[in-house]
Amino acid sequence: MKLLSVLASATMLACAALPAVAQAPSTLRIGLQEDPDMLDPHKARTFVGRIVFKGLCDKLLDITPDLKLVPRLATEWSFSPDGLTLTMKLRTDARFHDGDAFNAEAAKANIERARTLPDSLRKSELASVDSIETPDASTIVLKLKRPDATLLAQLTDRAGMMLAPKSLSGDVAAKPVCSGPYKFVERVQNDRIVLERFKEHWEAQNYHFDRVIYRSIPDTTVRLANLRSGELDMLERLAPTDVKSAQADKALKVASIANLGYQGITINTANGDAAKQPMGMDKRVRQALSLSIDRKVLSQVVFEGLYEPMIQPFNPGNPYVSANFPVPARDVAKAKALLKEAGVAKVSVELFVTNNPVDAQLGQVIQAMAAEAGIDIQIRSTEFASQLRDQQQGKFQMSRIGWSGRIDPDGNIHQFVTSKGNQNDGKYSNAEVDKLLDEARTVYDVAERKKRYDAAQKFLQDELPIVYLYNQTVFFALRSNISGFVINPDGMIRLSGLKRS
């Protein structure tokens, strides 16, 4: 007994002498459908890039699930009676990842960069800003050229994201330095982006994971398999064909919401030599393409009927949707007549799609439908960032692309179809459309704004620089032990409150 007692004591002492085992950092792993483009909010344009920015870069404002504006880095805001001055009070306890304090001068530097950088995609979003004043460290005043009903909505996204001023002179995209709840660690192109919790963040107590890893996995089947095996904790854009299976899996849970944007086909009408073909040069050929597509069948075949057919840039239920433009029935005979009227019996055209199984199937269904009307579509596939780059450079004839949407209608239309719009890749130009959409930005009354959008759509529905197809319901799938996820119509993943039980 005495020997046993001695041995037990020795064992206890030995255990006590062992160094404490460090607790492994908690990591949230999120599967993305594509690899984001550049991690510079003033130059970026991908949906998945916005998801990453949610963890990386704080914004002046944000939106709630019911689309109300809420404070972030801006705590209060007000317009002058004439609508030409926006004054914002700023947080005094926020810091950038390099340790510098966030203040009015930093906010001014970011907005100036976003609205003046030659290749900024935020220029048209901030076109109303004439000058910026900073009367004190916690106040920024935007002087406007004209009233702007869209400006606050713009500041809820990339135009309102804040980068550390010292980082602006370098390669921002290579190592973004923001002020969000997580800071940049590394990026491996087409594989992963790693962020680490920023312990000095003003809201750090609401972020429970030490690390977040975003993995780009274009194949929807592989992405879901990784979630089921536990290699991922959650994924965005679960394929509609996998929804029932995922809902039946007790290890998973599924959340969904109709988003604010549109999905469609952008057509090159005037951007370089690629536009010099019947689809780009003749609206009747574009009209024939639109009439050849049965949007309801498209949704049923590719998306299990879960996506709503549409032909407008505004989501279903949006007050700016016009009753004047209902979704047309498929009309192959009329499509053929339009081609004949345009002087072409058969049209050959290339369609750009993203290299994932869903887009590939979507392209094939459109290809089959268009062929019946005499439109021969060749499909070209590549990864999403390359697709966007080629679009911007005019190296495309048609591109199957969408937009996740904004709470203000301007965000879904102005920059894509106005002559100087930063994301008007097809270089469509109509002075009357420019005038109407510029006017709509200055009007606050919904009914009066809608008149401008309806009038602009009359041109757009006739000339079809974008052939709208459907509104996307966004499905998220999570491991059942992940809690705190709040779904939002913008389709973003907000990391605040997320936990593993």
ABEGO torsion letter per residue (X at the ends): XAAAAAAAAAAAAAAAABBBBBBBBBBBBBBBABBBBBBBAAABABAAAAAAAAAABBBABBBBAAGBBBBBABABBBBBAAGABBBBBBBAABBBAAGBBBBAAAAAAAAAAAAABAABAAAAAAAABABBBBABAABBBBBBABBBAAAAAAAABAAABBBBAAAAABBAAABBBBABABBBABBBBGABBBBBBBAABAAAAABABABBBBBBBABAAAAAAAAAAGABABBBGBBAAAAAAAAABAABBBBBBBBABBBBBBBBAABEAAABBAAAABAAAAAAAAAABBAAAAAAAAAGGABBBBABABBBGBAABBAABBBBBBBAAAAAAAAAAAGBABBBBBBBBBBBAAAAAAAAAAAAAAAAAGBBBBBBBBBAAAAAAAAAAGBBABBBBBBAEBABAAAAAAAAABAABAABAAGBBBAAAAAAAAAAAABABAAAAAAAAAAAAAAAAAAGABBBABBBBBBBBBBAABBGBBBBAAGBBBABGBBBX
